[in-house]
């Protein structure tokens, strides 16, 4: 069992290539669970959902075969995302905030992995520590929602919090994207990825991963810096790219892949997501493996 913790959201998305017809299911932990389920893993999602999207959410969870434990909130979470360049940069306006998660069903304490993937500060250090103490699961932290706040116009901004270093120290894998890496370390990883990777490793996670969109990713285990190439494709919608990378990485670690192969597999999982929009991306193990093998043939490990 792999358990994702973080509120599901229903987003409006607009890119240079497409525009959603209404709000679609998304969210860091949600997208990771979707990808892992498509890869054959048993998953569960813990979060909060409002009455406005409760029926749709439950129907989607049943359709995709994801277990869930949710509490009711006044309104469901959601964002309006407008992408404006090829790197996946975007504006992010808040449509709703489902509020903090303060429960953890004990049946998920036996999970093999727990992914902390908040979308807007619904998790905090105390919650992470409590769950960590109750479970022997490996911990994957995607810091995006730990770093977000809302400005006066209802738009998302990012800042390093006092708790994030301690949260990172509790993780097996700590995975910021390039923007989050710069917020956390002050260094642009497109210019210098080694320095921030080493800085983040000093906080205490076992593995640091920095994703770099079309530039691939970097994995650092404290000894070796792995530079992972990207699978070249057309990113029609980058929403969920990092979330599904996380799913691919968890799958690859469980399969026993080395770090270079695992990074290639994770990036290939993500590549399927960004060619599509919404939860119905056509991911299969066979397709991810096919892309991974093509990537390894083009960029063999050194």
C-alpha positions as CSV (number, residue, x, y, z in Angstrom):
1,X,0.0,0.0,0.0
2,X,1.2,3.5,-0.9
3,X,-0.7,6.3,0.9
4,X,-0.8,9.9,-0.4
5,X,-1.7,12.6,2.1
6,X,-2.9,15.9,0.8
7,X,-6.1,17.5,-0.3
8,X,-7.5,16.7,-3.7
9,X,-8.4,19.7,-5.9
10,X,-10.5,20.4,-8.9
11,X,-8.6,22.8,-11.2
12,X,-9.2,25.0,-14.2
13,X,-6.2,24.7,-16.5
14,X,-5.2,26.8,-19.6
15,X,-2.0,26.2,-21.6
16,X,-0.9,27.3,-25.0
17,X,-2.2,24.0,-26.3
18,X,-5.5,23.4,-24.4
19,X,-8.1,24.6,-22.0
20,X,-10.1,22.3,-19.7
21,X,-13.9,22.1,-20.0
22,X,-14.6,23.0,-16.4
23,X,-12.7,21.9,-13.3
24,X,-10.8,18.6,-13.4
25,X,-9.5,16.4,-10.6
26,X,-5.9,17.1,-9.6
27,X,-3.6,17.6,-6.6
28,X,-0.1,16.5,-5.7
29,X,-1.0,13.3,-3.7
30,X,-4.0,12.7,-6.0
31,X,-2.0,12.7,-9.2
32,X,0.7,10.5,-7.6
33,X,-2.0,8.0,-6.5
34,X,-3.5,8.0,-10.0
35,X,-0.2,7.2,-11.6
36,X,0.7,4.6,-9.1
37,X,-2.6,2.9,-9.5
38,X,-2.1,2.9,-13.3
39,X,1.2,1.2,-12.6
40,X,-0.5,-1.6,-10.7
41,X,0.1,-0.4,-7.1
42,X,-2.5,-0.3,-4.4
43,X,-3.0,3.2,-3.2
44,X,-5.0,5.3,-0.7
45,X,-5.6,9.0,-0.5
46,X,-6.2,11.0,2.7
47,X,-7.6,14.5,2.6
48,X,-10.5,16.9,2.8
49,X,-13.2,17.6,0.2
50,X,-16.2,19.9,0.1
51,X,-19.8,19.1,-0.5
52,X,-19.5,20.9,-3.9
53,X,-17.3,18.2,-5.4
54,X,-17.8,15.3,-2.9
55,X,-19.9,13.1,-5.2
56,X,-17.6,13.7,-8.2
57,X,-14.5,13.0,-6.1
58,X,-15.9,9.7,-4.7
59,X,-17.0,8.7,-8.2
60,X,-13.5,9.4,-9.6
61,X,-11.8,7.4,-6.8
62,X,-14.1,4.4,-7.4
63,X,-13.5,4.7,-11.2
64,X,-9.7,4.6,-10.8
65,X,-9.6,2.1,-8.0
66,X,-8.1,4.4,-5.3
67,X,-9.0,3.9,-1.6
68,X,-9.7,7.1,0.2
69,X,-10.4,8.5,3.6
70,X,-11.8,12.0,3.5
71,X,-13.3,14.5,5.9
72,X,-15.8,17.1,4.8
73,X,-14.8,20.7,4.4
74,X,-16.9,23.8,3.6
75,X,-15.5,24.0,0.1
76,X,-13.2,21.9,-2.1
77,X,-9.7,23.0,-3.0
78,X,-8.9,24.2,-6.4
79,X,-6.7,26.5,-8.6
80,X,-6.9,28.3,-11.8
81,X,-3.6,27.6,-13.6
82,X,-2.5,29.6,-16.6
83,X,0.8,28.5,-18.2
84,X,2.7,31.1,-20.1
85,X,6.0,29.5,-21.2
86,X,7.7,26.3,-22.3
87,X,9.3,25.7,-18.9
88,X,5.9,25.2,-17.2
89,X,5.9,28.5,-15.5
90,X,2.4,29.6,-14.6
91,X,0.1,31.8,-12.6
92,X,-1.8,30.0,-9.8
93,X,-5.0,31.6,-8.5
94,X,-6.9,30.0,-5.6
95,X,-10.5,28.8,-6.3
96,X,-11.0,27.1,-3.0
97,X,-9.1,25.9,0.1
98,X,-10.4,22.7,1.9
99,X,-8.3,23.5,5.0
100,X,-6.0,21.5,7.3
101,X,-5.8,17.7,7.6
102,X,-5.8,16.5,11.2
103,X,-6.6,12.8,11.0
104,X,-4.7,9.7,10.0
105,X,-6.6,6.3,9.9
106,X,-4.5,3.7,11.7
107,X,-5.0,1.1,8.9
108,X,-2.7,3.1,6.8
109,X,0.2,3.0,9.3
110,X,1.3,-0.3,7.6
111,X,1.8,1.4,4.3
112,X,5.1,0.7,2.4
113,X,5.3,4.4,1.5
114,X,3.6,7.5,2.7
115,X,3.7,10.5,0.3
116,X,3.3,13.9,1.9
117,X,2.0,16.0,-0.9
118,X,0.1,19.0,0.3
119,X,-1.2,21.6,-2.1
120,X,-1.7,24.6,0.3
121,X,-0.4,24.2,3.8
122,X,-2.9,21.6,4.8
123,X,-0.1,19.7,6.5
124,X,2.4,20.9,9.0
125,X,5.4,19.6,10.9
126,X,3.4,18.3,13.9
127,X,1.2,16.2,11.6
128,X,4.2,14.8,9.7
129,X,5.9,13.9,13.0
130,X,2.8,12.2,14.3
131,X,2.4,10.1,11.2
132,X,6.1,9.3,11.1
133,X,6.0,8.1,14.7
134,X,3.0,5.8,13.9
135,X,4.4,4.2,10.8
136,X,7.5,2.4,9.6
137,X,6.7,3.5,6.0
138,X,9.3,5.1,3.8
139,X,8.6,8.8,3.5
140,X,8.4,10.8,0.3
141,X,8.0,14.6,0.6
142,X,7.0,16.9,-2.2
143,X,7.4,20.3,-0.6
144,X,5.2,22.3,-3.0
145,X,2.3,22.8,-0.6
146,X,4.5,23.4,2.4
147,X,5.9,26.5,0.7
148,X,2.7,28.1,-0.6
149,X,0.8,31.1,0.7
150,X,-1.9,33.3,-0.7
151,X,-1.4,37.0,-1.4
152,X,-4.1,39.7,-1.2
153,X,-5.2,39.1,-4.8
154,X,-5.8,35.4,-4.1
155,X,-2.7,34.3,-6.0
156,X,-0.2,31.8,-4.8
157,X,3.3,32.9,-3.7
158,X,6.1,30.8,-2.3
159,X,8.4,31.2,0.7
160,X,10.7,29.0,2.8
161,X,9.1,28.1,6.1
162,X,10.7,27.5,9.5
163,X,9.4,23.9,9.5
164,X,10.6,22.7,6.1
165,X,14.2,21.7,7.1
166,X,12.8,19.5,9.8
167,X,10.2,18.0,7.5
168,X,12.9,17.2,5.0
169,X,15.0,15.5,7.7
170,X,12.2,13.0,8.3
171,X,12.0,12.0,4.6
172,X,13.4,9.1,2.7
173,X,13.1,11.1,-0.5
174,X,12.8,14.9,-0.6
175,X,11.9,16.2,-4.1
176,X,11.5,20.0,-4.9
177,X,11.2,21.2,-8.4
178,X,13.5,23.9,-9.7
179,X,11.4,26.9,-8.5
180,X,11.0,25.3,-5.0
181,X,14.8,24.5,-4.9
182,X,15.5,28.2,-5.6
183,X,13.1,29.3,-2.8
184,X,14.7,26.8,-0.4
185,X,18.3,27.5,-1.2
186,X,18.5,30.8,-3.1
187,X,20.2,29.0,-5.9
188,X,18.9,28.4,-9.4
189,X,19.5,24.7,-10.1
190,X,19.5,25.3,-13.9
191,X,22.7,27.3,-13.3
192,X,24.2,25.1,-10.5
193,X,22.4,22.0,-9.4
194,X,25.2,20.4,-7.3
195,X,25.4,23.1,-4.6
196,X,21.7,23.2,-3.8
197,X,21.4,19.4,-3.9
198,X,24.2,19.1,-1.4
199,X,22.6,21.9,0.8
200,X,19.3,20.0,0.8
201,X,21.1,16.7,1.6
202,X,22.6,18.3,4.7
203,X,19.1,18.8,6.1
204,X,18.9,15.0,6.6
205,X,16.9,13.3,3.9
206,X,18.3,10.0,2.5
207,X,17.8,11.1,-1.1
208,X,17.4,14.5,-2.7
209,X,15.8,14.9,-6.1
210,X,15.5,18.2,-8.0
211,X,13.2,18.1,-11.0
212,X,14.1,20.5,-13.9
213,X,11.2,20.2,-16.4
214,X,12.5,19.7,-19.9
215,X,16.1,19.6,-18.5
216,X,15.4,16.3,-16.7
217,X,16.3,15.9,-13.0
218,X,19.1,15.5,-10.5
219,X,19.3,12.7,-7.9
220,X,21.8,12.9,-5.0
221,X,22.4,10.2,-2.5
222,X,25.2,11.8,-0.6
223,X,27.9,10.2,-2.6
224,X,27.0,10.4,-6.3
225,X,25.2,13.1,-8.2
226,X,23.1,11.5,-11.0
227,X,22.2,13.8,-13.9
228,X,19.0,12.3,-15.4
229,X,18.0,13.2,-18.9
230,X,14.4,14.1,-19.9
231,X,12.3,12.1,-22.3
232,X,11.7,14.5,-25.1
233,X,8.0,15.1,-25.8
234,X,5.5,17.9,-26.2
235,X,4.3,19.2,-22.8
236,X,0.7,20.2,-23.5
237,X,-0.1,20.5,-19.8
238,X,2.6,20.4,-17.2
239,X,0.1,20.1,-14.3
240,X,1.0,17.0,-12.3
241,X,4.5,16.5,-13.8
242,X,6.3,16.4,-10.5
243,X,3.5,14.4,-8.9
244,X,3.7,11.6,-11.4
245,X,7.5,11.7,-11.4
246,X,7.2,11.0,-7.7
247,X,4.9,8.0,-8.4
248,X,7.4,6.7,-11.0
249,X,10.2,7.1,-8.6
250,X,8.4,5.1,-5.8
251,X,7.6,2.4,-8.3
252,X,11.2,2.2,-9.6
253,X,12.6,2.1,-6.0
254,X,10.3,-0.8,-5.2
255,X,11.4,-2.6,-8.3
256,X,15.1,-2.3,-7.2
257,X,16.2,0.0,-10.1
258,X,19.5,1.8,-9.6
259,X,19.2,5.6,-9.2
260,X,20.0,6.4,-12.9
261,X,17.4,3.9,-14.2
262,X,14.9,4.9,-11.6
263,X,15.2,8.6,-12.5
264,X,14.8,7.7,-16.2
265,X,11.7,5.7,-15.4
266,X,10.2,8.4,-13.2
267,X,10.7,11.0,-15.9
268,X,9.1,8.8,-18.5
269,X,6.1,8.3,-16.3
270,X,5.9,12.1,-16.0
271,X,6.2,12.4,-19.8
272,X,2.9,10.5,-20.3
273,X,1.1,12.9,-17.9
274,X,2.3,16.1,-19.6
275,X,1.1,14.9,-23.0
276,X,-2.4,15.0,-21.7
277,X,-4.6,16.9,-19.2
278,X,-6.7,15.7,-16.3
279,X,-6.8,12.2,-14.6
280,X,-7.4,10.1,-17.8
281,X,-3.7,10.1,-18.9
282,X,-3.0,6.7,-20.7
283,X,-0.2,5.5,-18.4
284,X,0.8,1.8,-18.4
285,X,3.9,0.0,-17.1
286,X,4.6,-1.2,-20.7
287,X,4.6,2.4,-22.1
288,X,6.8,3.7,-19.2
289,X,9.2,0.9,-19.7
290,X,9.3,1.4,-23.4
291,X,10.1,5.1,-23.0
292,X,12.7,4.3,-20.3
293,X,14.5,1.8,-22.5
294,X,14.6,4.3,-25.4
295,X,16.0,7.0,-23.0
296,X,18.7,4.6,-21.7
297,X,19.6,3.6,-25.2
298,X,20.1,7.3,-26.1
299,X,21.7,8.4,-22.9
300,X,23.4,5.3,-21.3
301,X,24.7,5.7,-17.8
302,X,28.3,6.8,-17.6
